[in-house]
């Protein structure tokens, strides 16, 4: 993959607390990697219930990159997080 400076990439997903409970949370992180500098943006979410909730974050490349990484950092000792329909655009 070739990413040029000033290109914007976004990642979206649907999340919820699993099993009919509430309280799951974490961070969605979008990384633009493989260049002289790593770009990235994040979106924090918390106190989810069992309804599907959309989340999204976007990052603008400040230099060229060769790949994208998507990571979910889930709150430690929290309820199980369900993740669905992850899309990079």
C-alpha positions, 0 to 999 in steps of 0.5 A: 500500500502506498499512502501519500502525505495529506491523505486522510484515512478513517476507521469506523466500527460498531461496538457494544457490551456483550451479553446484555450487560453494560460498562465496556469501553476502550480506545479505537486507534488508527495508525499510519505506519512505515514512514519516517514518522508514524501518524495516528489518531484515536477515539475513546469510548466508555460506558457502553450498553448492549445496543450497537454504537458506531465509533470512528476516528480519522488520521491525516498522513503528514508524510508517506507511509506503507501500511495501516494498523487498526487496534482496539485497546479494551479497558482492563477488567471490564466487561467483554466488548463486541466489535463488528463491521470494522471499515477503513475508508 
